[in-house]
Amino acid sequence: MQLTAENKLKKLIVVGDRVLIRLKKPNEKTGSGLYLPPGVQEKEKVQQGYIIKAGPGYPIPMPVEDSEPWMDQEEKVKYVPLQAKEGDLAIFLLSGSHEVIYEGEKYFIVSQGAILMLERETEL
């Protein structure tokens, strides 16, 4: 398989209630016109970025059924889906995230509990 920009993240599987976020490009200039050195906005407690991949959600325990021991036991896992979807702009707590570098790019793995707000483009 040839690795391209479109499919390099396809082989990643995000687990549980976590999402993979790429930070939004920060403004180098403040509202008053001051230029900020690189890394200043990366140290803020609250960050924002786009959700690249999302996990399946919170697993739900299945009820125990009385079945015969000779029958095949299938593990059917069901999930409560996440509110966060791929493509959303997420504002999240930096303290509740884990920074990872994959294929030379920096991403954050964030649990849904650390996401404060989502912005979703809806079609009218």
DSSP file (Angstrom, degrees, kcal/mol; ACC not computed):
  #  RESIDUE AA STRUCTURE BP1 BP2  ACC     N-H-->O    O-->H-N    N-H-->O    O-->H-N    TCO  KAPPA ALPHA  PHI   PSI    X-CA   Y-CA   Z-CA
    1    1 A M              0   0    0      0, 0.0     2,-0.4     0, 0.0     0, 0.0   0.000 360.0 360.0 360.0 127.1    0.0    0.0    0.0
    2    2 A Q        -     0   0    0      1,-0.1     2,-0.6     0, 0.0     5,-0.1  -0.648 360.0-129.9 -79.6 129.7    1.4    3.4   -1.0
    3    3 A L        +     0   0    0     -2,-0.4     2,-0.2     3,-0.1    -1,-0.1  -0.721  38.7 164.2 -85.8 117.8    1.3    5.9    1.8
    4    4 A T     >  -     0   0    0     -2,-0.6     4,-1.2     1,-0.0     3,-0.1  -0.737  53.2 -99.0-124.0 174.4   -0.3    9.2    0.7
    5    5 A A  T  4 S+     0   0    0     -2,-0.2     4,-0.2     1,-0.2     3,-0.1   0.822 121.0  51.9 -63.9 -30.7   -1.7   12.2    2.5
    6    6 A E  T  4 S+     0   0    0      1,-0.2    -1,-0.2     2,-0.1     3,-0.2   0.852 120.1  29.2 -76.1 -34.8   -5.2   10.9    2.1
    7    7 A N  T >> S+     0   0    0      1,-0.2     3,-0.8     2,-0.1     4,-0.5   0.363  87.2  97.6-111.6   7.3   -4.7    7.4    3.5
    8    8 A K  T 3< S+     0   0    0     -4,-1.2     3,-0.2     1,-0.2    -1,-0.2   0.773  93.1  41.0 -70.1 -22.3   -1.9    7.7    6.0
    9    9 A L  T >4 S+     0   0    0     -4,-0.2     3,-1.2    -3,-0.2    -1,-0.2   0.459  91.1  88.9 -99.7  -2.3   -4.3    7.9    8.9
   10   10 A K  T <4 S+     0   0    0     -3,-0.8    -2,-0.1     1,-0.3    -1,-0.1   0.811  84.0  55.4 -66.4 -28.7   -6.7    5.2    7.7
   11   11 A K  T 3< S+     0   0    0     -4,-0.5     2,-0.3    -3,-0.2    -1,-0.3   0.543  88.1  97.6 -83.9  -4.0   -4.7    2.5    9.4
   12   12 A L    <   -     0   0    0     -3,-1.2     2,-0.5     2,-0.0    -3,-0.0  -0.656  57.6-161.5 -82.7 138.3   -5.1    4.2   12.8
   13   13 A I        -     0   0    0     -2,-0.3     2,-0.4    40,-0.1    42,-0.1  -0.981   8.1-148.4-120.7 119.4   -7.8    3.0   15.1
   14   14 A V        -     0   0    0     -2,-0.5     2,-0.3    40,-0.3    40,-0.1  -0.742  21.1-136.2 -88.6 133.5   -8.9    5.3   17.9
   15   15 A V    >   -     0   0    0     -2,-0.4     3,-1.1    40,-0.2    40,-0.2  -0.696  46.8 -36.1 -99.7 139.5  -10.1    3.4   20.9
   16   16 A G  T 3  S-     0   0    0     -2,-0.3    41,-1.8     1,-0.2    42,-0.1  -0.233 119.1 -10.7  63.6-131.5  -13.1    4.0   23.2
   17   17 A D  T 3  S+     0   0    0     39,-0.2    95,-2.3    38,-0.1     2,-0.3  -0.005 105.4 111.9 -96.3  28.5  -14.2    7.6   23.9
   18   18 A R  E <   -A  111   0A   0     -3,-1.1    37,-2.4    93,-0.2     2,-0.3  -0.679  46.9-159.9-105.2 157.2  -11.1    9.2   22.5
   19   19 A V  E     -AB 110  54A   0     91,-2.6    91,-2.4    -2,-0.3     2,-0.5  -0.942  18.1-128.2-130.0 154.3  -10.6   11.4   19.4
   20   20 A L  E     -AB 109  53A   0     33,-3.0    32,-3.3    -2,-0.3    33,-1.1  -0.917  31.5-169.0-103.9 124.1   -7.5   12.3   17.4
   21   21 A I  E     -AB 108  51A   0     87,-3.0    87,-2.5    -2,-0.5     2,-0.5  -0.932  18.4-156.8-122.0 135.7   -7.1   16.1   17.0
   22   22 A R  E     - B   0  50A   0     28,-2.5    28,-2.4    -2,-0.4    85,-0.1  -0.954  36.5-112.8-105.2 127.6   -4.8   18.2   14.8
   23   23 A L  E     - B   0  49A   0     -2,-0.5    26,-0.3    83,-0.4     2,-0.2  -0.242  26.4-115.1 -61.8 143.6   -4.3   21.7   16.2
   24   24 A K        -     0   0    0     24,-2.2    24,-0.2     1,-0.1    -1,-0.1  -0.541  41.9 -95.5 -72.5 143.2   -5.7   24.6   14.3
   25   25 A K        -     0   0    0     -2,-0.2    -1,-0.1     1,-0.1     2,-0.1  -0.465  46.2-132.5 -63.8 121.3   -3.0   26.9   13.0
   26   26 A P        -     0   0    0      0, 0.0     2,-0.3     0, 0.0    -1,-0.1  -0.350  18.2-105.2 -75.7 156.7   -2.7   29.7   15.6
   27   27 A N        -     0   0    0      1,-0.1    14,-0.1     2,-0.1     9,-0.1  -0.646  19.5-151.5 -76.3 134.2   -2.6   33.4   14.7
   28   28 A E  S    S+     0   0    0     -2,-0.3     8,-3.6     7,-0.1     2,-0.4   0.643  80.0  59.4 -79.8 -12.5    1.0   34.8   14.9
   29   29 A K  B    S-F   35   0B   0      6,-0.2     6,-0.2     2,-0.0    -2,-0.1  -0.939  78.8-133.8-121.8 137.6   -0.4   38.2   15.7
   30   30 A T    >   -     0   0    0      4,-3.0     3,-1.4    -2,-0.4    -2,-0.1  -0.249  36.9 -97.4 -77.1 173.1   -2.6   39.2   18.6
   31   31 A G  T 3  S+     0   0    0      1,-0.3    -1,-0.1     2,-0.1    -2,-0.0   0.788 125.2  53.2 -62.5 -28.0   -5.7   41.4   18.2
   32   32 A S  T 3  S-     0   0    0      2,-0.1    -1,-0.3     1,-0.0    -3,-0.0   0.500 125.1 -99.8 -87.7  -3.5   -3.7   44.5   19.2
   33   33 A G  S <  S+     0   0    0     -3,-1.4     2,-0.3     1,-0.3    -2,-0.1   0.489  73.1 142.1 103.9   2.6   -1.0   43.8   16.6
   34   34 A L        -     0   0    0      1,-0.0    -4,-3.0    -5,-0.0     2,-0.4  -0.596  47.3-131.4 -79.1 137.7    1.7   42.1   18.7
   35   35 A Y  B     -F   29   0B   0     -2,-0.3    -6,-0.2    -6,-0.2    -7,-0.1  -0.768  20.0-145.4 -89.5 132.3    3.6   39.3   17.0
   36   36 A L        -     0   0    0     -8,-3.6     3,-0.1    -2,-0.4     5,-0.0  -0.769  14.3-119.4 -99.1 139.9    3.9   36.2   19.2
   37   37 A P    >   -     0   0    0      0, 0.0     3,-1.5     0, 0.0     4,-0.3  -0.375  46.6 -83.1 -69.9 156.6    6.9   33.9   19.1
   38   38 A P  T 3  S+     0   0    0      0, 0.0   -10,-0.0     0, 0.0     0, 0.0  -0.317 113.8  27.1 -60.6 141.2    6.3   30.2   18.1
   39   39 A G  T 3> S+     0   0    0     -3,-0.1     4,-0.6     0, 0.0    -3,-0.0   0.262  86.4 106.1  94.6 -11.5    5.1   28.0   20.9
   40   40 A V  T X4 S+     0   0    0     -3,-1.5     3,-1.1     1,-0.2     4,-0.1   0.952  85.6  41.0 -66.8 -48.2    3.4   30.7   23.0
   41   41 A Q  G >4 S+     0   0    0     -4,-0.3     3,-1.1     1,-0.2    -1,-0.2   0.739 104.8  67.3 -73.6 -20.7   -0.1   29.6   22.1
   42   42 A E  G 34 S+     0   0    0      1,-0.2    -1,-0.2     5,-0.1    -2,-0.2   0.696  96.5  56.4 -70.2 -17.1    0.8   25.9   22.4
   43   43 A K  G << S+     0   0    0     -3,-1.1    -1,-0.2    -4,-0.6    -2,-0.2   0.428  80.2 115.1 -94.9   0.2    1.3   26.4   26.2
   44   44 A E  S <  S-     0   0    0     -3,-1.1    50,-0.1    -4,-0.1    -3,-0.0  -0.345  73.0-125.0 -68.8 153.9   -2.2   27.7   26.8
   45   45 A K  S    S+     0   0    0      1,-0.1    49,-3.3    49,-0.1    50,-0.5   0.793  96.9  49.7 -71.2 -28.7   -4.5   25.6   29.0
   46   46 A V  E    S+ C   0  93A   0     47,-0.2     2,-0.3    48,-0.1    47,-0.2  -0.952  71.0 178.2-115.8 130.4   -7.3   25.5   26.3
   47   47 A Q  E     - C   0  92A   0     45,-2.7    45,-2.4    -2,-0.5     2,-0.4  -0.768  15.2-145.7-122.9 168.0   -6.5   24.6   22.7
   48   48 A Q  E     + C   0  91A   0     -2,-0.3   -24,-2.2    43,-0.2     2,-0.3  -0.997  27.6 143.2-137.3 145.2   -8.6   24.1   19.6
   49   49 A G  E     -BC  23  90A   0     41,-2.1    41,-3.3    -2,-0.4     2,-0.4  -0.978  46.4 -86.0-167.2 171.8   -8.2   21.8   16.7
   50   50 A Y  E     -BC  22  89A   0    -28,-2.4   -28,-2.5    -2,-0.3     2,-0.6  -0.726  38.3-120.2 -94.7 137.9  -10.0   19.7   14.1
   51   51 A I  E     +B   21   0A   0     37,-2.6    36,-2.8    -2,-0.4   -30,-0.2  -0.652  31.2 176.6 -77.7 120.1  -11.1   16.1   14.9
   52   52 A I  E     +     0   0A   0    -32,-3.3     2,-0.3    -2,-0.6    -1,-0.2   0.857  67.8   6.0 -91.9 -43.5   -9.4   13.8   12.4
   53   53 A K  E     -B   20   0A   0    -33,-1.1   -33,-3.0    32,-0.1     2,-0.4  -0.986  65.4-156.4-140.9 150.1  -10.6   10.4   13.8
   54   54 A A  E     -B   19   0A   0     -2,-0.3   -40,-0.3   -35,-0.2   -35,-0.2  -0.963  17.9-122.5-128.7 146.1  -13.0    9.5   16.5
   55   55 A G        -     0   0    0    -37,-2.4    27,-0.3    -2,-0.4   -40,-0.2  -0.188  34.6-101.3 -75.8 175.0  -13.4    6.3   18.5
   56   56 A P        -     0   0    0      0, 0.0     2,-0.3     0, 0.0    26,-0.2   0.762  63.2-117.5 -73.5 -24.4  -16.5    4.2   18.6
   57   57 A G        -     0   0    0    -41,-1.8   -39,-0.2    24,-0.2    25,-0.0  -0.866  54.0 -17.5 126.0-160.1  -17.7    5.5   22.0
   58   58 A Y  E     -G   80   0C   0     22,-2.0    22,-2.9    -2,-0.3     2,-0.1  -0.746  67.7-122.4 -87.9 126.0  -18.4    4.1   25.4
   59   59 A P  E     -G   79   0C   0      0, 0.0    20,-0.2     0, 0.0    -1,-0.0  -0.430  19.6-145.4 -69.9 142.1  -18.8    0.3   25.6
   60   60 A I  E     -G   78   0C   0     18,-3.0    18,-0.7    -2,-0.1     2,-0.2  -0.916  18.9-120.1-106.3 128.5  -22.0   -1.0   27.0
   61   61 A P        -     0   0    0      0, 0.0    16,-0.0     0, 0.0    18,-0.0  -0.475  28.5-128.0 -67.4 137.6  -21.9   -4.3   28.9
   62   62 A M        -     0   0    0     -2,-0.2     2,-0.1     1,-0.1    15,-0.0  -0.601  25.9-104.8 -84.4 145.6  -24.1   -6.9   27.4
   63   63 A P        -     0   0    0      0, 0.0     2,-0.5     0, 0.0    -1,-0.1  -0.397  37.1-108.7 -68.2 147.3  -26.7   -8.7   29.5
   64   64 A V        -     0   0    0     -2,-0.1     2,-0.4     2,-0.0     0, 0.0  -0.651  36.7-161.6 -79.1 124.9  -25.8  -12.3   30.5
   65   65 A E        -     0   0    0     -2,-0.5     2,-1.1    -3,-0.0    -3,-0.0  -0.838  24.2-115.7-107.0 145.1  -27.9  -14.8   28.7
   66   66 A D        +     0   0    0     -2,-0.4     2,-0.3     0, 0.0    -2,-0.0  -0.689  52.8 160.2 -78.1 105.9  -28.4  -18.3   29.8
   67   67 A S        -     0   0    0     -2,-1.1     6,-0.0     4,-0.1    -3,-0.0  -0.859  44.9 -94.8-125.6 162.4  -26.8  -20.2   26.9
   68   68 A E    >   -     0   0    0     -2,-0.3     3,-1.4     1,-0.1     0, 0.0  -0.503  28.9-127.9 -75.3 143.2  -25.5  -23.7   26.6
   69   69 A P  T 3  S+     0   0    0      0, 0.0    -1,-0.1     0, 0.0     4,-0.1   0.739 107.1  59.2 -64.5 -21.8  -21.8  -24.2   27.2
   70   70 A W  T 3  S+     0   0    0      2,-0.1     2,-0.1     3,-0.0     3,-0.1   0.616  86.8  96.0 -83.1 -11.4  -21.4  -26.0   23.8
   71   71 A M  S <  S-     0   0    0     -3,-1.4     2,-0.2     1,-0.1    -4,-0.1  -0.449  89.2 -95.9 -78.5 152.2  -22.8  -23.1   21.8
   72   72 A D        -     0   0    0     -2,-0.1     2,-0.8     1,-0.1    -1,-0.1  -0.460  34.1-138.4 -66.1 133.9  -20.4  -20.6   20.2
   73   73 A Q        -     0   0    0     -2,-0.2     2,-0.5    -4,-0.1    -1,-0.1  -0.858  19.9-166.9 -98.0 111.1  -19.8  -17.6   22.3
   74   74 A E        -     0   0    0     -2,-0.8     2,-1.0     2,-0.0    -2,-0.0  -0.832  17.2-137.6 -99.2 134.2  -19.8  -14.4   20.2
   75   75 A E        -     0   0    0     -2,-0.5     2,-0.7     2,-0.0    -2,-0.0  -0.792  25.3-179.4 -89.7 102.5  -18.5  -11.2   21.7
   76   76 A K        -     0   0    0     -2,-1.0     2,-0.5     2,-0.0   -14,-0.1  -0.904   6.8-168.4-105.3 108.7  -21.0   -8.6   20.5
   77   77 A V        -     0   0    0     -2,-0.7     2,-0.3   -16,-0.0    -2,-0.0  -0.830   2.3-165.9-100.4 132.4  -19.9   -5.2   21.8
   78   78 A K  E     -G   60   0C   0    -18,-0.7   -18,-3.0    -2,-0.5     2,-0.3  -0.864   7.1-154.9-114.0 153.2  -22.3   -2.2   21.6
   79   79 A Y  E     -G   59   0C   0     -2,-0.3   -22,-0.1   -20,-0.2    -2,-0.0  -0.939  21.7-129.3-129.3 146.9  -21.2    1.4   22.1
   80   80 A V  E     -G   58   0C   0    -22,-2.9   -22,-2.0    -2,-0.3    -2,-0.0  -0.881  48.2-121.6 -85.1 118.2  -22.9    4.6   23.1
   81   81 A P        -     0   0    0      0, 0.0   -24,-0.2     0, 0.0     2,-0.1  -0.171  21.5-107.7 -67.3 157.4  -21.6    6.9   20.3
   82   82 A L        -     0   0    0    -27,-0.3   -64,-0.0   -26,-0.2   -28,-0.0  -0.457   9.8-137.2 -79.1 153.3  -19.6   10.0   20.9
   83   83 A Q  S    S+     0   0    0     -2,-0.1     2,-0.2     2,-0.0    -1,-0.1   0.806  86.5  83.3 -76.0 -30.7  -21.0   13.5   20.4
   84   84 A A        -     0   0    0      4,-0.0     2,-0.3     3,-0.0    -2,-0.2  -0.550  64.5-170.7 -76.4 136.9  -17.8   14.5   18.7
   85   85 A K    >   -     0   0    0     -2,-0.2     3,-1.8   -31,-0.0   -34,-0.3  -0.852  34.4 -82.7-124.4 160.2  -17.6   13.6   14.9
   86   86 A E  T 3  S+     0   0    0     -2,-0.3   -34,-0.2     1,-0.2     3,-0.1  -0.392 115.3  28.9 -62.0 136.5  -14.8   13.8   12.4
   87   87 A G  T 3  S+     0   0    0    -36,-2.8    -1,-0.2     1,-0.4    34,-0.2   0.214  88.3 129.9  96.2 -13.5  -14.4   17.3   11.0
   88   88 A D    <   -     0   0    0     -3,-1.8   -37,-2.6   -37,-0.1     2,-0.7  -0.405  61.6-123.9 -70.7 148.6  -15.6   19.1   14.1
   89   89 A L  E     -CD  50 119A   0     30,-2.7    30,-2.4   -39,-0.2     2,-0.4  -0.872  34.3-161.2 -90.4 118.9  -13.6   21.9   15.5
   90   90 A A  E     -CD  49 118A   0    -41,-3.3   -41,-2.1    -2,-0.7     2,-0.6  -0.858  17.2-157.2-108.6 135.9  -13.0   21.0   19.2
   91   91 A I  E     +CD  48 117A   0     26,-2.7    25,-2.8    -2,-0.4    26,-1.6  -0.965  33.8 168.9-106.5 119.9  -12.0   23.3   22.0
   92   92 A F  E     -CD  47 115A   0    -45,-2.4   -45,-2.7    -2,-0.6     2,-0.4  -0.869  40.2 -98.7-136.9 161.1  -10.4   21.1   24.6
   93   93 A L  E >   -C   46   0A   0     21,-2.4     3,-0.9    -2,-0.3   -47,-0.2  -0.680  22.6-149.3 -80.8 127.6   -8.3   21.1   27.8
   94   94 A L  G >  S+     0   0    0    -49,-3.3     3,-1.4    -2,-0.4    -1,-0.1   0.817  96.3  62.4 -66.1 -30.2   -4.6   20.6   27.2
   95   95 A S  G 3  S+     0   0    0    -50,-0.5    -1,-0.2     1,-0.3   -49,-0.1   0.738 101.8  52.2 -69.1 -21.5   -4.3   18.9   30.6
   96   96 A G  G <  S+     0   0    0     -3,-0.9    15,-0.9    18,-0.2     2,-0.3   0.120 100.9  81.2 -98.9  20.7   -6.7   16.2   29.5
   97   97 A S  E <   -E  110   0A   0     -3,-1.4     2,-0.4    13,-0.2    13,-0.2  -0.819  64.9-140.3-126.1 164.1   -4.8   15.3   26.3
   98   98 A H  E     -E  109   0A   0     11,-2.0    11,-2.8    -2,-0.3     2,-0.4  -0.992  19.6-137.6-125.1 125.5   -1.8   13.3   25.2
   99   99 A E  E     +E  108   0A   0     -2,-0.4     2,-0.3     9,-0.2     9,-0.2  -0.672  27.1 175.1 -84.6 131.5    0.5   14.7   22.5
  100  100 A V  E     -E  107   0A   0      7,-2.6     7,-3.1    -2,-0.4     2,-0.5  -0.967  24.0-144.2-132.6 151.0    1.7   12.2   19.9
  101  101 A I  E     +E  106   0A   0     -2,-0.3     2,-0.4     5,-0.2     5,-0.2  -0.977  23.2 176.9-115.8 121.3    3.8   12.6   16.8
  102  102 A Y  E >   -E  105   0A   0      3,-2.5     3,-1.8    -2,-0.5    -2,-0.0  -0.991  69.0 -12.4-129.4 124.6    2.8   10.3   13.9
  103  103 A E  T 3  S-     0   0    0     -2,-0.4    -1,-0.1     1,-0.3     3,-0.1   0.845 129.2 -54.6  53.8  37.5    4.4   10.5   10.5
  104  104 A G  T 3  S+     0   0    0      1,-0.2     2,-0.3    -3,-0.0    -1,-0.3   0.450 116.5 107.3  81.9   0.6    6.2   13.7   11.4
  105  105 A E  E <   - E   0 102A   0     -3,-1.8    -3,-2.5   -83,-0.0     2,-0.5  -0.868  67.7-123.1-113.6 148.4    3.0   15.6   12.4
  106  106 A K  E     + E   0 101A   0     -2,-0.3   -83,-0.4    -5,-0.2     2,-0.3  -0.765  35.5 168.8 -93.1 129.7    1.8   16.5   15.9
  107  107 A Y  E     - E   0 100A   0     -7,-3.1    -7,-2.6    -2,-0.5     2,-0.4  -0.850  25.0-135.3-129.6 166.5   -1.6   15.3   17.1
  108  108 A F  E     -AE  21  99A   0    -87,-2.5   -87,-3.0    -2,-0.3     2,-0.6  -0.993   5.9-148.5-125.7 134.8   -3.4   15.1   20.4
  109  109 A I  E     +AE  20  98A   0    -11,-2.8   -11,-2.0    -2,-0.4     2,-0.4  -0.918  28.3 178.9-100.0 120.4   -5.4   12.2   21.7
  110  110 A V  E     -AE  19  97A   0    -91,-2.4   -91,-2.6    -2,-0.6     2,-0.2  -0.969  25.8-131.9-128.5 133.7   -8.2   13.6   23.8
  111  111 A S  E >   -A   18   0A   0    -15,-0.9     3,-1.8    -2,-0.4     4,-0.4  -0.525  31.4-113.5 -78.4 155.4  -11.0   11.8   25.7
  112  112 A Q  G >  S+     0   0    0    -95,-2.3     3,-1.1     1,-0.3    -1,-0.1   0.793 114.7  65.9 -61.5 -26.3  -14.5   13.2   25.1
  113  113 A G  G 3  S+     0   0    0      1,-0.2    -1,-0.3   -96,-0.2   -95,-0.1   0.726  98.0  53.6 -67.0 -21.2  -14.5   14.3   28.8
  114  114 A A  G <  S+     0   0    0     -3,-1.8   -21,-2.4   -18,-0.2     2,-0.5   0.484  85.8  99.6 -91.6  -3.8  -11.7   16.9   28.1
  115  115 A I  E <   -D   92   0A   0     -3,-1.1   -23,-0.3    -4,-0.4     3,-0.1  -0.734  48.2-177.2 -85.8 125.6  -13.6   18.5   25.2
  116  116 A L  E     -     0   0A   0    -25,-2.8     2,-0.3    -2,-0.5   -24,-0.2   0.842  63.3  -1.1 -89.2 -38.1  -15.3   21.7   26.3
  117  117 A M  E     -D   91   0A   0    -26,-1.6   -26,-2.7     2,-0.0     2,-0.4  -0.996  57.0-149.5-156.2 149.3  -17.1   22.7   23.1
  118  118 A L  E     -D   90   0A   0     -2,-0.3     2,-0.5   -28,-0.2   -28,-0.2  -0.947   2.4-158.6-122.4 144.6  -17.6   21.6   19.5
  119  119 A E  E     -D   89   0A   0    -30,-2.4   -30,-2.7    -2,-0.4     2,-0.5  -0.987  17.4-173.6-120.9 121.4  -18.2   23.6   16.4
  120  120 A R        -     0   0    0     -2,-0.5     2,-0.7   -32,-0.2   -32,-0.1  -0.948  24.7-131.6-121.1 131.5  -19.8   21.7   13.6
  121  121 A E        -     0   0    0     -2,-0.5     2,-0.4   -34,-0.2    -2,-0.0  -0.710  32.0-166.9 -77.1 116.3  -20.5   22.9   10.0
  122  122 A T        -     0   0    0     -2,-0.7     2,-0.4     2,-0.0    -2,-0.0  -0.846  20.8-120.2-108.1 144.7  -24.1   21.9    9.3
  123  123 A E              0   0    0     -2,-0.4    -2,-0.0     1,-0.1     0, 0.0  -0.666 360.0 360.0 -81.9 132.7  -25.7   22.0    5.9
  124  124 A L              0   0    0     -2,-0.4    -1,-0.1     0, 0.0    -2,-0.0   0.444 360.0 360.0 -89.2 360.0  -28.6   24.4    5.7
